[in-house]
Amino acid sequence: GQQVMQIPQYQHVQEGEDFTTYCNSSTTLSNIQWYKQRPGGHPVFLIQLVKSGEVKKQKRLTFQFGEAKKNSSLHITATQTTDVGTYFCAGGAYSSASKIIFGSGTRLSIRP
Amino acid sequence: EAGVVQSPRYKIIEKKQPVAFWCNPISGHNTLYWYRQNLGQGPELLIRYENEEAVDDSQLPKDRFSAERLKGVDSTLKIQPAELGDSAVYLCASSPRTGIFMNTEAFFGQGTRLTVV
């Protein structure tokens, strides 16, 4: 079945450093979504990418969708303490209409 | 606008006991999801509803889990009997619409943290 893998599992950075998490799917995706979950909280939607090679920016966050629509990345420039949390990608499958598979997430912690 | 409301927030039960979780999605959202999230992992889809129809329940352990969304609005997820391995956070989410091969963003509730002892 479809699998969505994320790396790294954990990332600990100094405040001000950059951060990147990568998402890879075993199958071609119809779209990919990114969510952020703060400690003790629930996932909150960040963005959705649909087109092959698409790049979107939200302030210090840059999201990319691969040309083959099987991978994606989230890059945060100059991290701040408010960026702490777990970042999940969620891939939408072509084979099962509207089924979304979440990755295992990357937990970001930051040294002030 | 109220978000997705779940209750209870926390539940502790003994194994073999039944338990039920309730979810009220955002008004007007036709799609409702139940996810289970184990510690340190991503949400795992249990069941997805389009209005009152369960369109994807392939991941729902049907021997002990059941769900319903009778009027296409709020929903209940039940476990009977509960096992130790069912301890997790159960998340409900809703979306305004889904189309073929296209998802829209999911709005999550606060979740119910279940502990089975």
Interface residues (C-beta under 8 A of the other chain):
Chain A: V4 Q6 S30 N31 Q33 G41 H42 P43 V44 F45 Q48 V50 F88 A90 G92 Y94 S96 A97 S98 K99 I100 I101 F102 G103 S104 G105 R107
Chain B: T31 Y35 G40 Q41 G42 P43 E44 L45 R48 V55 D56 L91 A93 T98 G99 I100 F101 M102 N103 T104 E105 A106 F107 F108 G109 Q110 G111
